[in-house]
Amino acid sequence: MNVRISRSVGVVAVLYFTANFSAQTTVKDTISKENKIDEIVVIGYGTQKKSNVTGAIASIKASDLENIPAGKPEQVLQGRAAGVSVVTNSGQPGAPATVRVRGITSFGAGSNSPLWVVDGIVVDNIGWLNQSDIESIEVLKDGASSAIYGVSAAKGVILVTTKKGKKGKLTLSYNGFYGVSNAAKKLDLLDATQYAKIINEGFVNDGLAPRFSNPESFGKGTNWQDAIFGTGEKSSHEVSITGGNDKSSYYTSFGYFDQTGIVMSDISYYKRINARFNSTHKVTDYLTLGQTFAYTHTKSQGVSPNEEYGGPLASAVNLDPTTPLVVTDWSSVDPSGYSNQYIIRDPYGNPYGISQYVNQEMTNPQAFRHIQQGNYSWSDDFVGNVFAELKFLKNFTFKTSLNGKKSYWGSRSFTPRYYLSPNYNNTSFNSLNKVDENKFEWSMENTLTYQNKFGDHNINILVGQGVYRYNIAGGASLTYSNLPIDNWQDASFNFNIPQDDITASGWDGIQTRKASYFGRLIYDYADKYLFTGTVRRDGSSKFATNQHWGTFPSLSLGWNVHKENFWPENKVINNLKFRGGYGVLGNDEMDNFRFASFMVSGSNYTTSGNNIIIGYAPSTMENPKLKWEQTSQLNIAADLKLFQNFTLTADWYKKKTVDILRRVNIPGYVGVPDLPWANVGDMENSGLELELGYKKNWEDFSISVNGNFTTIKNKVLRLEDDIDYFNLASFQTMGAVSRVAVGQPYGSFYGQTYSGVFQNQAQIDAYVNSSGAQLLPGAKPGDFIWQDNNGDGKIDEEDKVNLGSSIPKYTFGLTVNLNYKNFDFMAFAQGQAGNKIFQGLRRLDMLDANYQTRILDRWTGEGSTNENPRITRNDTNHNYSWMSNYYLQKGDYVRLKIIQLGYTLPKDVTSRFGMSKVRLYVTGENVFTFTKYTGYDPEIAGRNNSEQDIIGVDRAYYPQARTFLIGANIQF
């Protein structure tokens, strides 16, 4: 009996085999014997059998995604691919994730985000995608697999393929869920009585009278965290329609996603509407036309996700608990502090409490919420392409595609008159502002492919050409002031107000132009000896004429050892492949014309008649030698199949970036306002990636386990010729807390170290240098013992040392899937280790800011502790004001990210209602986190801008929520 089974999922996976078996032989047994399942993975400008891939490519399929109720598509990558770090920027609804492929590649030009390519269209993120529309995600991690994208690929490439129509009857599918969220953890902060005692102790230790006469009278006081944290909601509804015939196929989908945050949900939310239409039409046997089109609308509002200067989170951490949330007992406050007419009141007319001790940007969160209502950001994204594919002369395929993305985005905000505190108020005038911006980007690519087989020789040759236009952009801002209203609901630009109360501005983008020529040769002999060679030549308008072009080659080899005649048939190592490759990639992510110096206004001067003349001067120093930043990468790997059911992949890589593009420091006397750009800096990443999988099927039960483990070692090799470091993150009055230094990992923490706490005056007197002079003559019992790290006999700035890395040394993930009859179970855990977190939750410049309960273990007398210093308001020994290891904690954690239980109704039940599938499930997200970190959340991305990654600094991080969901997958 001959059976042929063929299943195609887009261009992603193909199961194809031929089996001969008797009536007593099951299909499952035959698959095991023949072992001819061959997965197809998407590579740049094509596809390839996974068994013949020579580069480092991680692949995630639709089946891996469909049961993950994520709000942002990029978050589904977290913990599922070795070498890919995904850190959620915050628990704020709609917050993107920081994605890094094999570490931080650069520290100058542009972010370290990978290149995102959706259906051949280069985009800056995939937050606009409907997750159910994704057929597969491929991560091109090494230089050999990424080189086909040349200058844009140095930081890795992530290819996203959306679902296409399939031949067959019309299929209607629905995926939806609803859930509630809450804070998984709150900080242990002092209550009002504890706070009053600690503040009093600080006064007494400094020789002053205590502030509070009766701390016990305050009781527990105000729990500011309870005032900001609440219950969030999360819901999603996705509907898709697909079908087709011999000539045409289509895929259409619609999606709606709505999430409110756990921090003041009325000003912390994210809403998204999606629509997609993909179609393919076979006009003739040799001509195929097709297109993809997607539209996404978002609306969101958020609170400061990781900011110590104001916002609900920072205020809740720092406000004193002696201040009431709402003033109902006037005997407990000073009435004079509540006399301003613009003070914010609750619905009953009671004013919200104002702290008389903690001010500046720290405000009552409930009052702050009132002045933020009605503000929002929005976006509209249109992304699509059209393509034509022509097959001719049997072995040739020509494809041309026109790709484009048009984006509109902006914001609307109303600022009322308000009085939140003496230092945070707006009593002069109200204002209404709107910002409207837009950007258009397009590209056109043409490829010609030759594919043929000569006996055991298989060859695939691709040549291509592309033109790209980016940043065709512009925007405008409009502000109306002194509107005759007092609330955001009535705010409008239809009011006729004086011209002096109208402010407007606008901008136009500077277009970036690129052109590329690329080619690739893929060859294998009998599926045993594998070769891939790629070269791409890119030209960019960002460089001077003599530096426009860069050439980026790659080469990779593979050997399927198990297909050799000498390979013995055995039950231990079923498949074995060795592969290795080397590639060079580029980077030009900086603004246009950074090589040039332009004349800018602002250098005004006066004549003898006191007339002001508009002066012009150079903006910066020119650098016509500015050139491409280049990243080279070596990858050596092995792929194994063991004992029929285990798979193991091991990749070792070394990635080096040279001639890093970044701004350089110049003396102030040069007299230009902008720092010039140059190629200064080298950096290296190396590591080992392991992926282990296990699959086994029985009659009613199946199990699948997939785990991955990654090590990464980052090292800065070179900076500017005259410097060894530059500062990175800073924190309040403390100054720099991390730096980029030669010989150290990027963003290493740097500061003083202490070896304990002085217990008595004799210990202070005995702490002397080699000359007998006291090292800390001004110290008092209870102060830190600062170390003389450089041995020069004094304690100063020169004693600062490297305190640890903000980059995790290890990341890992584990996914377990179990199926028993109609039940399915999935658990997914991920984590990291080997990094430090700087906990900067307390405002150092506010002596009366609240403390975590750690302060209760402070030094109170000889022998009380050797870990925490005494309470003092003067801090002459810099116990709290110096950056030191006191502020660093281990960032290690393991998180049970998802746990899910599902049940699929029997077909004889669903068929009665015309449904082919009904699956119901319950899911828990972020259920447990095992960590010693005492902040809200150890998964901290930090702050990112266009030129720096600042990670591992907790400034009052918006924590990820614990969520419980119910959902359904229904198919007709």
PyMOL commands that set and color helices and strands:
alter all, ss='L'
color gray80, all
select helices_A, chain A and resi 27-34+50-52+62-65+73-77+131-133+143-152+192-205+215-218+224-228+265-267+312-318+330-332+335-338+365-372+488-490+499-501+545-547+561-563+668-670+732-734+761-766+797-799+853-857+885-887+907-913
alter helices_A, ss='H'
color red, helices_A
select strands_A, chain A and resi 2-9+13-20+40-43+46-49+57-61+84-88+97-101+115-118+121-123+134-140+157-162+168-183+232-244+248-260+269-282+287-301+376-392+396-415+418-421+424-426+431-454+457-481+502-508+512-525+529-540+549-560+573-587+599-601+605-606+612-613+616-618+629-642+646-658+661-663+677-679+682-697+701-711+713-718+725-727+730-731+735-736+738-741+748-751+754-757+784-786+801-804+810-820+823-833+836-839+888-890+893-904+917-931+943-944+949-950+953-954+961-971
alter strands_A, ss='S'
color yellow, strands_A
deselect
rebuild
show_as cartoon
